[in-house]
Amino acid sequence: MMPEPSDLVRAVLPDPGPRFERLSKSPDWSRFERGVALYNQGQYLDALRHFTDMRREHPDSPLRSSIQAF
């Protein structure tokens, strides 16, 4: 039997989240950190939107693989 959707939304994630390369000298780093902060605050949909926008706006960013981790 599947849990109720409301139980899934409140569930704790099984690990601390995606691992990523720290490229702090990248011009997009502060924006990337904002997405990580959203994720760490449990604002998963906002973080997803943030990283999706970054991926769309900067497809050749050196942070590409880190962004995709989220």
N, C-alpha and C positions, 0 to 999 in steps of 0.2 A: 504494500500500500504506500502510495506517495504522500509525503507530508503536505499540509496545506500551504499554498503559496505564501501566505503571510509568515509562516514559520521559516521558509526558505530565505526570505528577505532579511530576517533578523539573525540568521545563522552566522556563526563565527567561521571565518575562513580557516582552512586546515594548516596554513603556513603563513609566514610573514609577507608573502606576495612575490611578485616577479623580481628577479635579480637582473641588474643592468650594469653596463659599463659606465663609470663616472667620467664624463668628458666635460669637466667644469670650464674649460677654455673655449668651448663651443659658444657661438653667439646665441644659440637657442637654449642654453643651459638653464637660465633663470625661469624661462617659460616651462621647461621640462620639470624643474623642481616644483613649480606650482601644481602641475598635474600629479606628481608624486604626493604632495601634501594633501590634495583632494582625496586621493586614494587612501592615504593613511588615516584620514579623518572619517573614513567610511562612506564618503560621498562617491560611490563607485560609478553611478551614471554620469555625474558631472566630470569625473576623471576620464571616463571613456570618451565623452564628447570632446574634452580638451585634447586628448591624445589623437583622436580621429581628425580634429581640425589641424593639429600640428603635422600629422602625416600627410594630409591633403595639401597644406600650404607649403611644406618643405620636403618634398619626396626624396631629395638627394642629401638631406641633412646627415652629418656624421652620427647623429643620435637615432637614426632610422631604426636600427635593431633594438635599441633601448625602448623607443616609443612603441614598437610592435610587441614588446614583452607585456605591455599593458593592454 
